[in-house]
Amino acid sequence: MTGPNPERGDQRPPPPNSISEEARAALRLGAARPPRIRPALDDIEGWRRHIETVNAAADQWVEAIMASPLLHIAPQRINGVAVYRVCRAGTQTEPRLVNLHLHGGGWAFFGGRRVVLPTARQAIQHGGMVYGVDYRCAPDHRFPAALDDCAAVYRSLIGQFDPSSILVTGESAGGNLAAALMLRIRDEGLPRPAALFLNTPALDLTHSGDSIETNRSVDVVLAQGIGREADLYRGDADPRNPLVSPLFGDPSGAFPPTYLRTGTRDLLLSDAVRMHALLRRHGLEADLYVGEAMPHGGFAILGTETPEDIVARDDLDRWLTRTWRQSSAAA
């Protein structure tokens, strides 16, 4: 999947006037970024170098987060899996609320210490004791290695905490893993968590959704698509396997109350919309937030938090109070 193709007449429309100037500036900034040249699918060494280069760009932020006096960060291993446990400073002895977070990055990027970045964001914005899973990544580890790691950590957490106190969250590729985890734990007979948040999730690795085409020239975050990374992750697995593409699974008895977030300029808009419809069709509680002109991951992923990001965060926080915080308090 590529960005706009001038030879086909593709044009990226300008940011709309229906959003804030901060959000328009974010979209303009994203559109101006040069595309990264990705290796061929079978160039494993090339992928390792590419991943190292992308990851290195995040390292300066990792150091700042690790040194923050506002956070308590504890690297540990759970069932043999590397995990970063993060909470607000002064709350580490009060793990009443637990959040299992699965990071994004195309199943390949932002592993290792970089896991603290989205994990810390969850802790700062929504509280609780957040466990960020440093799951094994492609190309060295393909499906189902990452999902196996997430399941191993979840099994440990439900042995320590009441499942009604556990929130599972995931973004992009992490949203794929979080949704697949719900199917996995249902099939293993394990209890569900209290709630699930899927942020612009990748749920259909057949890439059959409408927005894969209609938004390919407007999503400034996924301008190059996700097809190559998705194929790198799944390897020889059938893309219609529900644990690879949770959209093709039966969610009955698997999904707790679920909140999905996407945007009208998200390449994966159709994944979230169809999953929301699937959950509702099966009588499951599901809420869908669609941000105006929001690209994959939200405006803040482009560098600066906008009023739209704050509104979206506050809406999620109100939902978490009802589904997670109150559920935990009643346990």
Backbone as numpy.savetxt, mean C-alpha at the origin, in Angstrom:
# Nx Ny Nz CAx CAy CAz Cx Cy Cz
3.77 -1.07 -19.84 2.92 0.12 -19.84 3.81 1.35 -19.84
3.51 2.31 -20.70 4.33 3.49 -20.83 3.53 4.74 -20.50
4.20 5.87 -20.57 3.53 7.14 -20.36 2.88 7.62 -21.64
2.55 8.92 -21.74 1.91 9.45 -22.93 2.74 9.20 -24.19
2.07 8.88 -25.26 2.74 8.60 -26.53 2.34 9.65 -27.54
3.23 10.63 -27.81 2.86 11.71 -28.73 2.47 11.19 -30.11
3.06 10.07 -30.55 2.75 9.54 -31.87 1.32 9.05 -31.95
0.75 8.65 -30.80 -0.64 8.22 -30.77 -1.58 9.39 -30.49
-1.00 10.54 -30.19 -1.84 11.69 -29.89 -2.19 11.80 -28.42
-1.56 10.97 -27.57 -1.84 11.05 -26.13 -1.37 12.40 -25.60
-2.19 13.04 -24.78 -1.81 14.28 -24.14 -2.22 14.22 -22.68
-1.35 14.71 -21.81 -1.68 14.74 -20.41 -2.46 16.02 -20.12
-3.70 15.91 -19.66 -4.48 17.12 -19.39 -3.88 17.89 -18.24
-4.07 19.20 -18.22 -3.51 20.00 -17.12 -4.24 19.71 -15.82
-3.65 20.06 -14.69 -4.35 19.90 -13.40 -5.65 20.69 -13.41
-6.72 20.14 -12.88 -8.00 20.83 -12.92 -8.09 21.94 -11.88
-9.00 22.88 -12.11 -9.22 23.96 -11.15 -10.06 23.53 -9.95
-10.52 22.28 -9.96 -11.35 21.78 -8.86 -10.55 21.38 -7.64
-9.21 21.45 -7.72 -8.37 21.09 -6.59 -7.54 22.29 -6.16
-6.90 22.18 -5.01 -6.13 23.28 -4.45 -4.89 23.58 -5.30
-4.35 24.78 -5.12 -3.13 25.14 -5.84 -1.99 24.22 -5.44
-1.96 23.80 -4.15 -0.92 22.88 -3.69 -1.00 21.55 -4.45
-2.22 21.05 -4.64 -2.40 19.79 -5.37 -2.06 19.96 -6.85
-2.43 21.09 -7.43 -2.07 21.34 -8.83 -0.55 21.39 -8.99
0.12 22.05 -8.04 1.58 22.12 -8.10 2.21 20.73 -7.99
1.62 19.87 -7.15 2.13 18.51 -7.01 2.01 17.75 -8.33
0.88 17.89 -9.00 0.70 17.21 -10.29 1.67 17.74 -11.34
1.89 19.05 -11.35 2.84 19.61 -12.31 4.26 19.10 -12.02
4.61 19.01 -10.74 5.92 18.49 -10.37 6.08 17.04 -10.81
5.04 16.23 -10.57 5.10 14.83 -10.98 5.22 14.68 -12.48
4.52 15.52 -13.23 4.56 15.43 -14.69 5.92 15.81 -15.24
6.65 16.65 -14.50 7.96 17.11 -14.97 9.09 16.13 -14.66
8.82 15.14 -13.86 9.89 14.20 -13.51 10.24 13.31 -14.69
11.54 13.14 -14.94 11.93 12.26 -16.05 11.62 10.80 -15.70
11.22 10.01 -16.67 10.93 8.59 -16.39 12.20 7.82 -16.06
12.06 6.84 -15.17 13.18 5.95 -14.87 13.22 4.84 -15.93
14.41 4.56 -16.39 14.58 3.49 -17.37 14.65 2.16 -16.61
13.67 1.31 -16.84 13.64 0.03 -16.13 14.30 -1.07 -16.95
14.94 -2.02 -16.29 15.60 -3.12 -17.02 14.58 -4.04 -17.68
15.07 -4.85 -18.57 14.24 -5.91 -19.14 13.86 -6.89 -18.04
12.74 -7.56 -18.23 12.22 -8.43 -17.18 13.21 -9.51 -16.79
13.99 -10.01 -17.73 14.92 -11.11 -17.43 16.31 -10.63 -17.04
16.51 -9.32 -16.92 17.80 -8.76 -16.53 17.85 -8.62 -15.00
18.11 -9.70 -14.31 18.05 -9.71 -12.86 19.11 -8.79 -12.25
20.31 -8.83 -12.77 21.35 -7.94 -12.25 20.98 -6.48 -12.48
20.39 -6.22 -13.63 19.95 -4.86 -13.91 18.89 -4.40 -12.93
17.97 -5.30 -12.57 16.94 -4.98 -11.59 17.55 -4.72 -10.21
18.54 -5.50 -9.84 19.18 -5.28 -8.53 19.82 -3.91 -8.47
20.48 -3.50 -9.56 21.09 -2.17 -9.59 20.03 -1.07 -9.59
18.97 -1.29 -10.34 17.88 -0.31 -10.42 17.23 -0.12 -9.05
16.97 -1.21 -8.37 16.35 -1.16 -7.04 17.26 -0.44 -6.06
18.56 -0.73 -6.13 19.51 -0.08 -5.23 19.52 1.44 -5.46
19.45 1.86 -6.71 19.45 3.29 -7.02 18.20 3.98 -6.49
17.04 3.36 -6.73 15.78 3.94 -6.25 15.75 3.98 -4.73
16.18 2.90 -4.10 16.16 2.85 -2.64 17.08 3.89 -2.02
18.24 4.12 -2.65 19.21 5.06 -2.10 18.64 6.46 -1.99
17.72 6.80 -2.89 17.13 8.14 -2.87 16.30 8.38 -1.61
15.86 7.30 -0.96 15.03 7.44 0.24 15.85 7.44 1.53
17.13 7.14 1.42 17.92 6.92 2.63 18.07 8.17 3.51
18.11 9.37 2.90 18.25 10.57 3.72 17.05 10.75 4.64
15.89 10.36 4.16 14.68 10.48 4.98 14.68 9.43 6.09
15.25 8.28 5.81 15.32 7.23 6.83 16.11 7.70 8.03
17.25 8.33 7.78 18.08 8.80 8.88 17.35 9.81 9.73
16.60 10.70 9.10 15.84 11.71 9.85 14.77 11.07 10.72
14.08 10.08 10.18 13.03 9.40 10.95 13.64 8.61 12.11
14.72 7.90 11.84 15.34 7.10 12.89 15.81 7.96 14.05
16.17 9.22 13.79 16.67 10.11 14.84 15.57 10.95 15.48
14.33 10.81 15.03 13.26 11.67 15.53 12.94 11.37 16.99
12.89 12.41 17.84 12.51 12.21 19.24 11.01 11.96 19.40
10.26 12.13 18.34 8.81 11.94 18.41 8.41 10.48 18.30
9.37 9.62 17.94 9.05 8.23 17.67 9.92 7.28 18.48
9.36 6.12 18.77 10.13 5.02 19.34 10.18 3.92 18.28
11.39 3.57 17.84 11.57 2.61 16.75 12.41 1.44 17.24
11.90 0.24 17.02 12.59 -0.96 17.50 12.63 -2.02 16.40
13.77 -2.21 15.75 13.89 -3.32 14.79 13.85 -4.65 15.55
13.17 -5.62 14.98 13.10 -6.94 15.62 12.79 -7.99 14.57
12.81 -9.24 15.00 12.43 -10.33 14.12 11.24 -11.05 14.74
10.25 -11.32 13.92 9.05 -12.01 14.36 8.85 -13.23 13.47
8.87 -14.41 14.06 8.76 -15.65 13.27 9.78 -15.68 12.13
10.98 -15.15 12.41 12.04 -15.17 11.41 11.99 -14.05 10.39
11.00 -13.14 10.52 10.81 -12.06 9.55 11.27 -10.74 10.16
12.01 -9.95 9.41 12.44 -8.63 9.88 11.24 -7.69 9.96
11.13 -6.98 11.07 10.00 -6.08 11.32 10.53 -4.82 12.00
9.92 -3.69 11.67 10.21 -2.44 12.39 8.98 -2.06 13.18
9.12 -2.05 14.51 8.01 -1.68 15.38 8.14 -0.20 15.71
7.12 0.58 15.38 7.18 2.03 15.52 5.93 2.53 16.23
6.13 3.44 17.16 5.00 4.09 17.83 5.42 5.50 18.22
4.46 6.29 18.61 4.78 7.62 19.12 5.57 7.49 20.41
6.52 8.37 20.61 7.34 8.34 21.83 6.46 8.40 23.06
6.78 7.55 24.04 6.03 7.53 25.29 4.85 6.59 25.30
4.55 5.93 24.18 3.40 5.02 24.13 3.82 3.56 23.94
5.13 3.28 23.99 5.60 1.93 23.67 5.18 0.88 24.70
4.75 1.30 25.88 4.31 0.32 26.89 2.80 0.16 26.90
2.11 0.76 25.91 0.64 0.70 25.86 0.18 0.19 24.50
0.43 -1.06 24.17 0.09 -1.57 22.85 -1.37 -2.02 22.73
-2.31 -1.16 23.14 -3.72 -1.54 23.06 -4.18 -1.63 21.61
-3.63 -0.75 20.77 -3.97 -0.74 19.36 -2.75 -1.20 18.55
-2.96 -2.15 17.68 -1.86 -2.74 16.90 -2.17 -2.58 15.41
-1.17 -2.16 14.66 -1.32 -1.96 13.22 -0.23 -2.74 12.49
-0.64 -3.71 11.70 0.28 -4.45 10.84 0.31 -3.73 9.50
1.47 -3.14 9.15 1.54 -2.34 7.93 2.44 -3.00 6.89
1.95 -3.02 5.64 2.66 -3.64 4.53 2.97 -2.55 3.49
4.26 -2.28 3.31 4.68 -1.13 2.51 4.49 -1.36 1.02
4.40 -0.26 0.28 4.34 -0.30 -1.17 5.73 -0.32 -1.78
5.75 -0.23 -3.11 7.03 -0.24 -3.80 7.14 -1.33 -4.85
6.02 -1.71 -5.45 6.08 -2.67 -6.55 6.63 -4.03 -6.20
6.50 -4.46 -4.95 6.99 -5.76 -4.47 8.51 -5.88 -4.58
9.19 -4.77 -4.90 10.64 -4.83 -5.14 11.41 -3.73 -4.41
10.80 -2.56 -4.26 11.51 -1.40 -3.73 11.20 -1.13 -2.25
12.08 -0.36 -1.63 11.88 0.22 -0.29 11.86 -0.81 0.84
12.62 -1.87 0.69 12.80 -2.81 1.78 13.91 -2.35 2.72
14.24 -3.19 3.70 15.27 -2.84 4.67 14.83 -1.70 5.57
15.77 -0.83 5.94 15.47 0.25 6.89 14.46 1.24 6.32
14.24 1.24 5.01 13.29 2.17 4.41 11.86 1.85 4.81
11.65 0.66 5.34 10.31 0.29 5.83 9.85 1.24 6.93
10.80 1.87 7.64 10.39 2.76 8.73 9.65 3.98 8.21
9.82 4.36 6.95 9.19 5.58 6.44 7.66 5.48 6.44
7.05 4.52 5.73 5.59 4.42 5.80 5.09 3.95 7.15
5.91 3.16 7.85 5.51 2.68 9.17 5.40 3.85 10.15
6.38 4.74 10.12 6.34 5.92 10.97 5.16 6.82 10.62
4.87 6.95 9.34 3.73 7.77 8.94 2.43 7.23 9.53
2.27 5.92 9.52 1.07 5.33 10.12 1.00 5.64 11.61
2.12 5.52 12.29 2.14 5.77 13.74 1.82 7.22 14.05
2.39 8.15 13.29 2.17 9.57 13.54 0.73 9.96 13.24
0.19 9.47 12.14 -1.13 9.91 11.70 -2.27 9.21 12.43
-2.09 7.94 12.78 -3.22 7.17 13.30 -2.95 6.50 14.64
-1.73 6.57 15.14 -1.44 6.02 16.46 -1.30 4.51 16.46
-1.26 3.96 17.67 -1.09 2.53 17.83 0.36 2.09 17.73
0.56 0.80 17.97 1.86 0.18 17.80 1.90 -0.40 16.40
2.74 0.16 15.54 2.74 -0.22 14.13 3.91 -1.16 13.84
3.59 -2.28 13.26 4.58 -3.28 12.88 4.73 -3.25 11.36
5.83 -2.66 10.87 6.10 -2.61 9.44 6.91 -3.82 9.03
6.36 -4.61 8.12 6.99 -5.87 7.73 8.00 -5.65 6.61
9.23 -6.03 6.85 10.28 -5.98 5.83 10.25 -7.31 5.08
9.18 -7.48 4.30 9.00 -8.76 3.60 10.04 -8.91 2.48
10.29 -10.16 2.13 11.25 -10.44 1.07 10.73 -9.93 -0.27
11.62 -9.32 -1.04 11.24 -8.64 -2.27 11.79 -9.31 -3.52
11.12 -9.03 -4.65 11.61 -9.43 -5.96 12.81 -8.54 -6.31
13.69 -9.01 -7.20 13.57 -10.24 -7.98 14.13 -11.48 -7.30
14.80 -11.31 -6.16 15.41 -12.47 -5.52 14.39 -13.38 -4.85
13.25 -12.81 -4.50 12.20 -13.59 -3.83 10.86 -13.26 -4.50
10.27 -14.25 -5.11 9.03 -14.04 -5.84 7.86 -14.66 -5.08
6.66 -14.44 -5.63 5.47 -15.01 -5.00 5.69 -16.49 -4.73
5.34 -16.98 -3.51 4.60 -16.29 -2.44 5.46 -15.83 -1.27
6.76 -15.57 -1.48 7.65 -15.27 -0.36 7.17 -14.08 0.47
6.81 -12.98 -0.19 6.37 -11.79 0.55 5.10 -12.09 1.35
4.16 -12.79 0.74 2.92 -13.13 1.43 3.19 -14.08 2.59
4.09 -15.02 2.42 4.47 -15.93 3.50 4.99 -15.14 4.71
5.82 -14.12 4.44 6.37 -13.31 5.53 5.27 -12.55 6.26
4.35 -11.97 5.50 3.26 -11.21 6.12 2.38 -12.13 6.97
2.11 -13.33 6.47 1.29 -14.28 7.22 2.00 -14.73 8.48
3.31 -14.92 8.41 4.07 -15.34 9.59 4.00 -14.29 10.69
4.10 -13.02 10.33 4.03 -11.96 11.33 2.61 -11.86 11.90
1.60 -12.00 11.04 0.22 -11.94 11.54 -0.06 -13.06 12.53
0.41 -14.26 12.23 0.19 -15.37 13.16 0.78 -15.06 14.53
1.95 -14.45 14.55 2.57 -14.10 15.82 1.77 -13.03 16.56
1.30 -12.03 15.83 0.58 -10.93 16.48 -0.72 -11.40 17.12
-1.45 -12.31 16.45 -2.69 -12.77 17.06 -2.43 -13.69 18.24
-1.19 -14.16 18.37 -0.82 -14.90 19.58 -0.51 -13.99 20.75
-0.21 -12.72 20.46 0.12 -11.75 21.50 -1.03 -10.80 21.82
-1.85 -10.50 20.81 -2.89 -9.49 20.96 -4.24 -10.02 20.50
-5.29 -9.46 21.08 -6.64 -9.79 20.64 -6.81 -9.33 19.20
-7.30 -10.19 18.30 -7.47 -9.77 16.91 -8.34 -8.51 16.76
-9.23 -8.26 17.72 -10.08 -7.07 17.64 -9.29 -5.78 17.87
-8.03 -5.90 18.27 -7.19 -4.72 18.44 -6.27 -4.49 17.24
-6.36 -5.37 16.22 -5.41 -5.33 15.12 -6.03 -4.71 13.87
-5.34 -3.74 13.32 -5.65 -3.13 12.03 -4.57 -3.57 11.05
-4.98 -3.97 9.84 -4.03 -4.28 8.78 -4.13 -3.20 7.72
-2.97 -2.65 7.33 -2.95 -1.60 6.32 -1.91 -1.93 5.26
-2.18 -1.49 4.03 -1.23 -1.72 2.95 -1.46 -0.72 1.84
-0.39 -0.33 1.17 -0.49 0.64 0.09 0.11 0.08 -1.19
-0.59 0.24 -2.30 -0.11 -0.19 -3.61 0.19 -1.69 -3.60
1.45 -2.08 -3.80 1.79 -3.51 -3.72 1.51 -4.05 -2.33
1.70 -3.21 -1.30 1.35 -3.63 0.06 -0.13 -3.83 0.23
-0.95 -3.08 -0.54 -2.39 -3.31 -0.53 -2.75 -4.64 -1.14
-2.00 -5.02 -2.16 -2.18 -6.35 -2.75 -1.91 -7.42 -1.70
-0.80 -7.27 -0.97 -0.44 -8.27 0.04 -1.43 -8.28 1.20
-1.92 -7.10 1.58 -2.87 -7.04 2.69 -4.18 -7.73 2.33
-4.67 -7.51 1.10 -5.90 -8.17 0.67 -5.69 -9.68 0.53
-4.54 -10.08 -0.04 -4.25 -11.51 -0.16 -4.11 -12.15 1.21
-3.60 -11.40 2.17 -3.45 -11.92 3.53 -4.80 -12.27 4.13
-5.84 -11.47 3.83 -7.17 -11.78 4.35 -7.65 -13.13 3.83
-7.42 -13.41 2.56 -7.81 -14.71 2.00 -6.98 -15.83 2.61
-5.72 -15.57 2.81 -4.80 -16.58 3.36 -5.19 -16.96 4.78
-5.45 -15.98 5.63 -5.76 -16.31 7.02 -7.14 -16.95 7.14
-8.08 -16.59 6.25 -9.38 -17.27 6.24 -9.19 -18.74 5.91
-8.38 -19.02 4.91 -8.16 -20.40 4.49 -7.39 -21.20 5.54
-6.59 -20.52 6.37 -5.86 -21.19 7.44 -6.68 -21.28 8.73
-7.89 -20.75 8.71 -8.74 -20.81 9.89 -8.36 -19.84 10.99
-7.63 -18.79 10.65 -7.22 -17.79 11.64 -8.26 -16.68 11.75
-8.34 -16.04 12.90 -9.32 -14.96 13.07 -8.95 -13.72 12.26
-9.97 -13.01 11.82 -9.76 -11.77 11.07 -9.33 -10.64 12.00
-8.65 -9.64 11.45 -8.37 -8.43 12.23 -9.64 -7.59 12.37
-9.54 -6.49 13.12 -10.69 -5.62 13.32 -11.05 -4.86 12.07
-10.04 -4.44 11.30 -10.29 -3.59 10.14 -9.14 -3.70 9.15
-9.42 -3.25 7.92 -8.44 -3.32 6.83 -8.49 -2.02 6.05
-7.32 -1.41 5.81 -7.22 -0.21 4.99 -6.34 -0.51 3.79
-6.89 -0.35 2.58 -6.17 -0.58 1.34 -6.03 0.76 0.62
-4.80 1.27 0.55 -4.53 2.56 -0.07 -4.04 2.36 -1.49
-4.84 2.80 -2.46 -4.56 2.63 -3.90 -3.96 1.25 -4.19
-4.69 0.20 -3.85 -4.12 -1.16 -3.94 -4.04 -1.70 -5.36
-3.07 -2.56 -5.59 -2.92 -3.30 -6.85 -3.56 -4.66 -6.64
-4.76 -4.86 -7.16 -5.54 -6.06 -6.84 -5.79 -6.97 -8.03
-5.41 -6.52 -9.22 -5.64 -7.30 -10.44 -4.37 -7.31 -11.27
-3.60 -8.37 -11.16 -2.33 -8.44 -11.89 -2.50 -8.96 -13.31
-3.77 -9.12 -13.76 -4.01 -9.31 -15.18 -4.11 -7.96 -15.88
-4.21 -6.87 -15.09 -4.27 -5.50 -15.61 -5.44 -5.31 -16.57
-6.59 -5.85 -16.20 -7.76 -5.80 -17.07 -8.68 -4.63 -16.79
-8.40 -3.85 -15.74 -9.29 -2.76 -15.35 -9.31 -1.62 -16.35
-10.42 -0.92 -16.41 -10.60 0.19 -17.35 -9.56 1.28 -17.14
-9.24 1.60 -15.89 -8.35 2.73 -15.63 -6.90 2.47 -16.05
-6.55 1.21 -16.27 -5.20 0.90 -16.76 -4.96 1.60 -18.09
-6.01 1.74 -18.89 -5.90 2.47 -20.15 -6.32 3.92 -20.01
-7.46 4.16 -19.39 -7.99 5.53 -19.37 -7.14 6.48 -18.54
-6.42 5.97 -17.53 -5.61 6.84 -16.68 -4.12 6.76 -16.97
-3.74 6.05 -18.01 -2.31 5.85 -18.26 -1.60 7.14 -18.60
-2.31 8.14 -19.11 -1.65 9.40 -19.45 -1.84 10.48 -18.39
-2.54 10.15 -17.29 -2.79 11.18 -16.28 -2.20 10.86 -14.92
-1.86 9.60 -14.66 -1.27 9.26 -13.36 0.23 9.57 -13.42
0.63 10.65 -12.76 2.02 11.08 -12.83 2.92 10.26 -11.91
2.34 9.42 -11.05 3.13 8.55 -10.18 3.44 7.23 -10.87
2.44 6.64 -11.49 2.63 5.37 -12.20 2.61 5.60 -13.71
3.34 6.61 -14.16 3.35 6.94 -15.58 3.87 5.80 -16.44
4.71 4.94 -15.84 5.27 3.81 -16.59 4.50 2.51 -16.34
3.40 2.59 -15.61 2.62 1.40 -15.31 3.25 0.56 -14.21
2.64 -0.60 -13.94 3.18 -1.52 -12.94 3.38 -2.92 -13.50
3.12 -3.08 -14.80 3.14 -4.42 -15.38 4.46 -5.14 -15.21
5.57 -4.46 -15.41 6.86 -5.14 -15.35 7.18 -5.57 -13.91
6.92 -4.67 -12.94 7.16 -5.02 -11.54 6.23 -6.16 -11.10
4.97 -6.11 -11.53 4.03 -7.16 -11.16 4.47 -8.51 -11.71
4.94 -8.53 -12.94 5.41 -9.78 -13.53 6.67 -10.28 -12.83
7.53 -9.34 -12.43 8.74 -9.71 -11.70 8.38 -10.38 -10.38
7.34 -9.87 -9.72 6.90 -10.41 -8.43 6.25 -11.78 -8.58
5.32 -11.91 -9.53 4.53 -13.14 -9.57 5.27 -14.30 -10.22
6.30 -14.02 -11.03 7.04 -15.11 -11.64 6.15 -15.97 -12.52
6.14 -17.27 -12.25 5.35 -18.20 -13.06 3.94 -18.40 -12.53
3.57 -17.71 -11.46 2.24 -17.90 -10.87 1.16 -17.37 -11.81
0.02 -18.01 -11.78 -1.15 -17.58 -12.58 -1.61 -16.22 -12.09
-1.70 -15.20 -12.95 -2.13 -13.89 -12.48 -3.56 -13.86 -11.97
-4.35 -14.91 -12.26 -5.73 -14.98 -11.74 -5.82 -15.76 -10.43
-4.69 -16.23 -9.93 -4.66 -16.85 -8.61 -5.09 -15.79 -7.59
-6.11 -16.06 -6.77 -6.60 -15.04 -5.84 -5.54 -14.52 -4.88
-4.52 -15.30 -4.59 -3.47 -14.82 -3.70 -2.48 -13.91 -4.44
-2.54 -13.93 -5.77 -1.77 -13.00 -6.60 -2.62 -11.78 -6.94
-3.86 -12.04 -7.34 -4.82 -10.99 -7.68 -6.06 -11.16 -6.81
-6.09 -10.57 -5.63 -7.20 -10.79 -4.70 -8.58 -10.45 -5.26
-8.63 -9.67 -6.31 -9.91 -9.31 -6.91 -10.64 -10.54 -7.45
-9.90 -11.62 -7.73 -10.51 -12.83 -8.27 -10.83 -13.86 -7.19
-10.69 -13.49 -5.93 -10.99 -14.40 -4.83 -12.41 -14.24 -4.32
-12.83 -15.18 -3.51 -14.12 -15.11 -2.82 -13.86 -14.48 -1.46
-14.36 -13.26 -1.21 -14.05 -12.57 0.04 -14.89 -13.02 1.23
-15.83 -13.93 1.01 -16.74 -14.34 2.08 -15.96 -14.88 3.27
-16.25 -14.36 4.45 -15.61 -14.84 5.67 -14.16 -14.43 5.81
-13.65 -13.63 4.88 -12.24 -13.27 4.90 -11.99 -11.81 5.27
-12.82 -10.91 4.76 -12.55 -9.49 4.89 -13.31 -8.87 6.06
-12.60 -8.17 6.95 -13.25 -7.38 7.99 -13.77 -6.09 7.37
-14.35 -5.17 8.13 -14.68 -3.86 7.58 -13.46 -3.28 6.85
-13.68 -2.85 5.61 -12.58 -2.46 4.73 -12.78 -1.07 4.18
-11.72 -0.28 4.21 -11.72 1.08 3.66 -10.74 1.10 2.51
-11.21 1.49 1.33 -10.36 1.59 0.15 -10.23 3.04 -0.26
-9.00 3.45 -0.59 -8.76 4.82 -1.05 -8.11 4.78 -2.43
-8.58 5.65 -3.31 -8.01 5.78 -4.64 -8.23 7.22 -5.09
-8.01 7.50 -6.36 -8.20 8.83 -6.89 -8.61 8.77 -8.34
-9.19 9.86 -8.85 -9.67 9.84 -10.23 -8.52 9.78 -11.23
-7.29 10.08 -10.80 -6.13 9.97 -11.68 -5.22 8.80 -11.28
-5.71 7.91 -10.48 -4.95 6.73 -10.08 -5.03 5.68 -11.19
-3.88 5.20 -11.65 -3.87 4.16 -12.66 -4.65 2.94 -12.20
-4.68 2.70 -10.89 -5.34 1.51 -10.33 -6.72 1.83 -9.76
-7.32 2.91 -10.21 -8.68 3.27 -9.77 -9.63 2.09 -9.92
-9.59 1.42 -11.05 -10.53 0.32 -11.30 -10.35 -0.83 -10.32
-9.12 -1.06 -9.84 -8.90 -2.14 -8.88 -9.67 -1.86 -7.60
-9.58 -0.63 -7.09 -10.27 -0.29 -5.85 -11.78 -0.28 -6.04
-12.25 0.27 -7.16 -13.68 0.34 -7.43 -14.29 -1.05 -7.52
-13.61 -1.94 -8.22 -14.15 -3.30 -8.40 -14.08 -4.10 -7.10
-13.03 -3.89 -6.30 -12.97 -4.59 -5.02 -14.06 -4.11 -4.09
-14.31 -2.81 -4.08 -15.39 -2.27 -3.25 -16.72 -2.91 -3.65
-16.98 -2.99 -4.96 -18.22 -3.59 -5.43 -18.29 -5.07 -5.07
-17.17 -5.78 -5.17 -17.14 -7.21 -4.83 -17.47 -7.42 -3.36
-16.87 -6.64 -2.49 -17.13 -6.79 -1.06 -18.59 -6.48 -0.75
-19.13 -5.43 -1.33 -20.54 -5.07 -1.09 -21.48 -6.16 -1.63
-21.12 -6.72 -2.76 -21.95 -7.77 -3.35 -22.03 -8.98 -2.45
-20.99 -9.23 -1.67 -20.97 -10.36 -0.74 -21.47 -9.97 0.65
-22.06 -8.80 0.76 -22.64 -8.38 2.03 -21.64 -7.94 3.07
-20.44 -7.58 2.65 -19.39 -7.17 3.58 -19.32 -5.65 3.68
-18.91 -5.17 4.84 -18.82 -3.73 5.05 -17.60 -3.18 4.32
-17.83 -2.21 3.44 -16.73 -1.63 2.67 -17.04 -0.18 2.36
-16.04 0.68 2.54 -16.14 2.10 2.22 -15.10 2.44 1.17
-15.48 3.34 0.27 -14.59 3.74 -0.83 -14.43 5.24 -0.84
-13.17 5.71 -0.78 -12.86 7.13 -0.86 -12.13 7.38 -2.18
-12.69 8.26 -3.01 -12.08 8.60 -4.30 -11.73 10.08 -4.29
-10.45 10.39 -4.31 -10.00 11.77 -4.27 -9.98 12.42 -5.64
-10.50 13.63 -5.72 -10.54 14.36 -6.97 -9.12 14.61 -7.50
-8.86 14.16 -8.74 -7.59 14.34 -9.45 -6.41 13.70 -8.73
-6.67 12.89 -7.71 -5.59 12.29 -6.92 -4.90 11.19 -7.71
-3.56 11.21 -7.78 -2.84 10.15 -8.47 -2.61 8.95 -7.53
-1.93 7.97 -8.02 -1.62 6.79 -7.23 -0.84 7.18 -5.96
-1.35 6.76 -4.82 -0.68 7.04 -3.55 -1.02 8.37 -2.93
-1.72 9.26 -3.67 -2.06 10.57 -3.13 -1.09 11.65 -3.58
-1.44 12.89 -3.33 -0.59 14.02 -3.73 0.70 14.07 -2.91
0.62 13.70 -1.63 1.78 13.84 -0.74 2.96 13.00 -1.20
2.70 11.93 -1.95 3.79 11.08 -2.42 4.70 11.85 -3.38
4.20 12.98 -3.91 4.98 13.79 -4.83 5.84 14.82 -4.12
5.75 14.85 -2.77 6.69 15.68 -2.03 6.12 16.57 -0.96
4.88 17.04 -1.13 4.31 17.98 -0.16 2.87 17.61 0.14
2.53 17.59 1.41 1.15 17.29 1.79 0.24 18.45 1.37
-0.89 18.12 0.79 -1.83 19.11 0.30 -3.10 19.10 1.16
-3.96 20.13 1.01 -5.25 20.10 1.73 -6.05 18.84 1.43
-5.95 18.35 0.20 -6.68 17.13 -0.17 -6.18 15.91 0.60
-4.87 15.83 0.81 -4.31 14.73 1.60 -4.82 14.78 3.04
-4.91 15.99 3.59 -5.36 16.14 4.97 -6.82 15.73 5.10
-7.66 16.13 4.15 -9.08 15.74 4.17 -9.22 14.23 4.07
-8.44 13.62 3.18 -8.50 12.16 3.03 -8.05 11.46 4.30
-6.99 11.96 4.91 -6.49 11.37 6.16 -7.51 11.49 7.28
-8.15 12.64 7.38 -9.15 12.84 8.44 -10.36 11.93 8.25
-10.75 11.72 6.99 -11.88 10.83 6.74 -11.54 9.41 7.17
-10.34 8.96 6.83 -9.89 7.63 7.26 -9.83 7.56 8.78
-9.34 8.60 9.42 -9.19 8.57 10.87 -10.55 8.43 11.56
-11.56 9.10 11.04 -12.92 8.94 11.61 -13.40 7.50 11.44
-13.11 6.92 10.29 -13.51 5.53 10.05 -12.77 4.59 10.99
-11.49 4.84 11.22 -10.70 4.00 12.13 -11.21 4.08 13.56
-11.70 5.24 13.95 -12.26 5.37 15.31 -13.42 4.42 15.49
-14.25 4.30 14.48 -15.43 3.44 14.58 -15.09 1.97 14.47
-14.19 1.62 13.55 -13.97 0.21 13.25 -12.82 -0.44 14.02
-11.86 0.37 14.44 -10.64 -0.16 15.06 -10.52 0.26 16.52
-10.55 1.55 16.75 -10.37 2.02 18.13 -11.51 1.60 19.04
-12.74 1.75 18.57 -13.87 1.35 19.41 -13.97 -0.15 19.54
-13.61 -0.88 18.48 -13.61 -2.34 18.54 -12.62 -2.83 19.59
-11.44 -2.21 19.61 -10.43 -2.59 20.59 -10.87 -2.25 22.00
-11.50 -1.10 22.17 -11.95 -0.67 23.50 -13.02 -1.59 24.06
-13.83 -2.17 23.16 -14.93 -3.03 23.61 -14.46 -4.45 23.91
-13.25 -4.78 23.47 -12.76 -6.16 23.66 -12.47 -6.46 25.11
